[in-house]
Structure formats: structure tokens, C-alpha cells
Amino acid sequence: MVPASTRRRLLRTVGSIALGGLAGCTAPDVFGSDGPEREYTLTVDTVEASPVEHALYEPSDDPLFGAPARETLANVLPDGRHTTYGYKPVSGDEYVDHDGRYFQTAVVVTGSEDVERTLVRAEPLADDASAPDDAVPVDSLDRPSARVAKILHSHAQTGGEGGGADLLRNDAYVLRRPAERESALAAGTLDGRVVTMKPGGPWNYRIETETRRVSETAYTTLALEVASSREQFREVVFGTRIDADLTGESLPSGVQSTLDRARGLGRYAETTPLSASFETLLDRLGLADTESAVTGQLLWYDASLYRYGLYVDGSVGE
């Protein structure tokens, strides 16, 4: 059986028809023996949920991210819309259910608006400067405030290359989410105070806050119905979220043994040149063209769901 990911590629690229045609054929020669040895490690972990349950999105109880997501879904299901300014409360591709119907979220930009926001900056103290006696340890702050302080710390230490750089505006973090706008930072109680990242360490920052009107992008979330029954939705999930749909009887015995070993141990590795059975398994899993790493793939195999990935180490033997 051809992996679902390959089936989707076939719909888009007619030239890919030859992939996975015969049950017993091996993958194209992309695992050749020329050049330095490379180790291919396949990881396979059991997912304790059905494909439908795994695909459905459920907001967390976290007030910072979960609360605005729950409010948004309550407003958009089944046929409403909800607009936020400066942030997306849910991503634009989540599957959700409502009264036996199944929807996929969509987020579109519907303009911009000037809104009042609190901007937070963190000015580093000199490395040889001692923190004042009333300095506030970052871990003593409420979670929204501590998160902002750590993002600003990362921004300062990486020269603007940190993971939260896209949340900043001219080196200032903009408090947008409801929990942030109710935090100690928004209340102004930390304005002018020094926050320490590490007890006795060099990373001390003086917090500066200001409140002013800024132009924020308007993100409108809505939900599009994709199925009117669980059975229909299961087909949607298999067509969009399941990367490989295999059965033991559809695989040559050597390939089946390799996959079963990977499932049992959680991983399976070979060094090039790879065995024919491992090459074929990687092809059936849609991993034949992996050059470095692929993670988070989903496999439906003999009525069970698995998450799998492939890591390629090119330094073996060097």
C-alpha cells in the first residue's frame, strides 16, 4: 500500500507515479555505498489515541495560551468569527468538533487597528554592577511576566537572533494576550525595577514599561466545516494527517520484520550501505529522500497509530 504522503504527492505531481508501485520493489538508489558512511536511525513511538482523537485540537488549561484559544473557539463554532489584534489565538489549520460536525480553523488578516498596548524593554546592567537589594528574581514573577523577561533576556544575549525576536517591536515586547495585559508588567509594578535571571549571576535587567497606542494587525479566526460525521472526518484525517498507512500483510517479510523490530525497541539503525529491507521500509514510510532529519510523521499500521521520524548522521567513520 502506498503511503498517504506519497498519495498526496501523486495528486500534485504526475511524474511521481512510479513511487511505491510494486509491493516488493526496493527504493530508488538514494542510499548508495559511495562516499563516507552514514547512519540512518528510524524512531517509532506508539500514540495512545485513535487517528481521529489525535487530530482533534483541544486548548490547554493554561491561561496564557489556552484561555484565548477557548474563547475564540466558543465564538467561531459553528459559523461565527472572532478577531484579535496582534496575535493569533489558534493556528490556521486545527481540526475541532462541535455537535457531531467537524471543522478546520482558518485565520485571515482583516486589516489593522490602533489599540492601547503596554511595551516592555529590558536594559542590561553592566556585568560588574551588583543587583540592588530589591531586585526581583525572574522565577518569582507571575508566568506571563517571567516569560516576557526571559524573551527579552534571550534577545539581548543573542543580539536579536533569539527565538522570540518576532514578538518584539523595536526591541520592546508588546503585551497582547489577555493574561499578559493582566500581569505585573501591565500593572506597572515592575517599571524601573531590576529583574535578575540567575541568583548572583551577571544577567540583571532594569525593566522599563510604557503604555501607548500602536497599530496592530487584525487576525480574524473562523471555522470551515470539513465533515458532518465521524466516519467522514476519519477519511479527512487519513488524507491530510496520516503520512503512511500500512499493514503487515502488505509488506515483504523482511520489511515487516524490520518495522516490527523498530516498533518493539522504539528505534532501528543501520549504517550505509543499507539493507534492501530497510531501504524498502524507508520508501514505504515516505522517507527515501531524507537528507538530515524528519520528525513528527504519523503511521497507521495494523490498527494502531505511531509517530515516527528519521535521523541521518553523516559523520560516521570520519
N, C-alpha and C positions, 0 to 999 in steps of 0.2 A: 504494500500500500504506500502511495506517495505521501510524504509529509505534507501537513496542511500549509506550511510556509512555502513549500515548492508549488503546491496547487495555486496559491495566491500569486506567485511569480509567473506561473504559466498564463494566468489571465491577463497579465500585463505585458509579458514578453513572449511572443510566439516562438522565438528562437530557442527558448529553454525547454522545448517539448521533450527533448531526448533524455532529460534528467530522470532517473528513477524508473525507466521504462520496464525493465525486466527484473523480476524478484531476485534472481541470483546473480546479477551482474555487479561488478565492483565499481567504485567511484572513479572518476577521471584521475589521471596520474598527477595529482597535486601533492602527493606525499612521497615524492621521489627520493632516492637514496643519494643523489648528488649533493655536495656541499656538506657543511657541518651538521652533526647530529642534532635533532630537535626532539624534545619530549612533549607528547600530547597527553594531557590529563583530562579525562571526562569525569565530571561530577554529576551524580544523580541523587536527589533527595526526595523523599515522599512528601506530598502535600496532603494534609489531613482535611480535605474538603472535596466536594464534587466540583466539576468544572463550572457549573452554574453558581454555586456558592462562592467559589474563589473569584469569579469575575465580578460579582456584585460589590459595589462600593458602600462602605458603612463609615460615616465620620466617627472619629475618636471622641472620647470624653474630654479631651484636652481643651481648655477654654481658649487658648491662643489660636489654634487651627481648627479644632473640631466644632466649636460653637458657631463661628460664622458659616461653616460648611452646612451644619444642620439648619440654620436659619435660612440659608439660600435654598436648600432643597425643599424646605417647607413652603417656600414662596413660589417655586417654579413647578412643582408637581401638582397636577398633571400638565397644565397648559399655561402656567404663568411665567413671569420673568422677574429677575432681581438684579439690581445694579449696585455695584460697589465702586469706590474711587481709589485708584492707585494700587489695588491688589486684586488677585483672583481668589475667591474663597474655595473654589474647586477647580480641578483641571478640566480641560475641554473634551475629555473622552471617557468619563466614568460611566459605568453601567449602574443603574439604580432601578428598583422596582416600586410600584405603587398600585395597590389594589389589584394584583394579578396581571398588571401590564408592566412592560419593561421599556426603559428609556435610556438614552445616552445623552450626557450633558454636552452642551456647546457653549463656548464663551466667545463673544464678539465685542469689538470695540465700538462703542456708540457715541463717541465724542470725548469731550473733556469738560471739566468744570473747576472753577476756583473754589477751594474749600479751605477751612482753617485747619492747620496741622501744627504739631509741635516737632521741631527739628532738634536733633541731639548731636553734639560734637564732643569729642574726647581729645583734650590736649595733653600729650605725654609730658610728664615731669622729667627733668634731667635724670640720667641714670644714677648720679651721685647725690640726688636730692632725697631726703628722708620723707616718708609719708607723714602727714600731720596726725596728731593723736586721734582726731575724729574721722580719720579715713574709714571708708566703708568697704569691707571685703565683698568682692563680687558675688560670692556664693551666699551671702546673707540677703541679697536682694530678691524681690519677687521675680518669678521666672521671666516675664516679658522684659523687665529692666535688665536682668542679668544677661539675657540673650543679646540685647542691643549692645551692652557694654563689651561683650565678647566679640561681636561682629566688628565693632569699631577698633578693638584691640588687634584683631586679625588684619584689618585694613591698614592700620599703622605699621604693623610688623612686616607686612608683605609688600609695602609700597603700592597699595591699591590693587594687588593681584589676588586677594583673598576670595573665598567662595561667596561672600555676601556683598561683593562690590556692586552688584546690580541693584541692591536695595538702598544704595546711598545716592544722595544728590549733593554734589559739590562737597564731598567728604562729610556730609551730615546724614544721619539716619532719620527717616521720616516715620513718625508714629502713625500707622494707618489702621491696623486691625483694632477691633473693639477692646480687646484685653490690653493692648499697648496704650490705648487712649485712656485707660483707667489705671495705669501703672504709676509707680512713684516718679518715674521720669516725666510723665504727663502732668502730674500734680505739681511739679517744680521743686519737690523737696530735695532733689539731688543737685539742683543748679548751684554751681560753684564748689561742690563737694569733690573730694578726691576718692576715686574708687581704685582699689588695689586688686590686681589679678592673682597675685601669689603672695602669701604672708612672708614679709621680709625680702621679697624679691624686687627686681628693678622696674617692673611693669606697673606704674602708677599713672593714673589719668585724672585730670581735672575735667569734670563734666560741665558742659555749657548747653543750656536749652533756650530756645526762643519759639514763640508762637506767632505765626503769620499765615496769610492766605497764600496758597500755592496752587498752580494748575495741575490737576490730577486727571489721568486717563480714566474714562468711564468704561468699566467692564460689565457687560450685561450677560447674565447666565440664563439659559433656557434649556428645556429638555425635549428631545426628539424621540418619539415612540419608535422602537425597533422591533417589538414583538408583542403580541396580545395573549400569549400563553407561555408556560414554562417550556413546552416542547419546542415552540418556535424560537424561543430565546436560546435554548441549548444549541440549535443549529447556528445561530448568530455567534455564539461563543466559540464553537468549533471552527467557524470560518474566519474569526478575527483574532482569537487569543491562543488557540492551541497550535503550537508550532510543528508538532509531529504526532500523528495518530497511527499507532502500530499495534499489531497483535503478534503473539508468539508464533502462531502458525504461518504468518505471512513472511517470517524471516528464515533464511537458511539456518541450519542447526548451529553452525559456528558463530554466526552473528547473534543468534538468540542467547547462546551461552555467554558471550562477551557482555551483552546488555544485562543479563541476569547477575553476572558477577559484579558489574558496576552498581546495580541496584542493591545488592547484598552488602557490599563494602562501602557504598557511598561514593566510590571513585574507582577509576581504572586508568592506568597509564601505560604507554608504550613509547619506545624511542625509535626514531626512523632508522631503517625503513619499516613502516608499519605492516602488520599482518593484513592479509586480504580481508579477514572478517572484521577487523577494526576499521579499515578503510570503508567497507560497505556500511557498517553501522553509522559512522560519521556522515556518510552520504545520506542515509535514510533519515538522520536527525537534522538534515539541512545545515551541517557544519563543515562540508567539504572544502569551502573556500575561506575558512577561518585562518587569519594570519597571526593573530596575537591572543585575543580572548573574546568569548561571547558568554554572557551570563543571563540568567533570568528567563530562559526558554522553558516552555511547558510541553510535557509529553503525556499523552493519554495512551496507556499501554495495558492491555488485558484488564480493562475496567478499573484502573487506578490512575491517579494523577501524580505526576512527578515534575520537579523543577530541575533543569539540567543546564550545564554550561561546559565550555571547553577552554582550557588554558594551554597555550603553546609557548614552551620555553626554548628559545634558540641558543642558549648558552651552554647546552650540554656538550661536554667534550672539549670545550675551549680552555 
